[in-house]
Amino acid sequence: MTKGITAVIGSGGKTTLLRILAEELSGTVILTTSTHILPFADIPLLVTDDIEQVRRALALHRVICMGTPAAEGKLTAPALPFSVLADAADYVIVEADGSKRLPLKTHASHEPVIPENTRKTVCVVGASGFGKPVEQTVHRPELFCARTGAHMS
């Protein structure tokens, strides 16, 4: 995987992929979002706009999660720019898309929210949605049908 900022977009499995990448990569890793994400239960969470605090946290923990507290226990984008985080860690992995926990997704015109200076973008698709009704498996099913010619059941 390329060092720097990686955006993970799409649907079912993004958060799991972030966790797996953090475990598999050697070097320091910041997990974060450009939209919304739930914090990881077993990964230290850092909420700060102080880059020195980030560096100290990465010296203690190879992997940290960063963001700004939001509604329903979720996080939004961190206070520090992604490019600043990329200077502090080997890898900044950004969940750059939301899919309402559904396995498939159709992007609206304002999505995905890929940070500037992203070096790699990975698109995830949840195969568990294949062969199932559009309205049960696709985030934005009306948009999906309009773009593909599919019909809701």
Buried (B, 14 or more C-beta within 10 A) or exposed (E): BEBBBBBBBBBBBBBEBBBEBBEEBEEBBBBBBBBBBBBBEEBBBBBBEEBEBBEEBBEEBBBBBBBBEBEEEBBBBBEBBBBBBBEBBBBBBBBBBBBEEBBBBBBEEEBBBBBEEBBEBBEBBBEBBEEEEBEEBBBBBEBBBEEEEEEEE
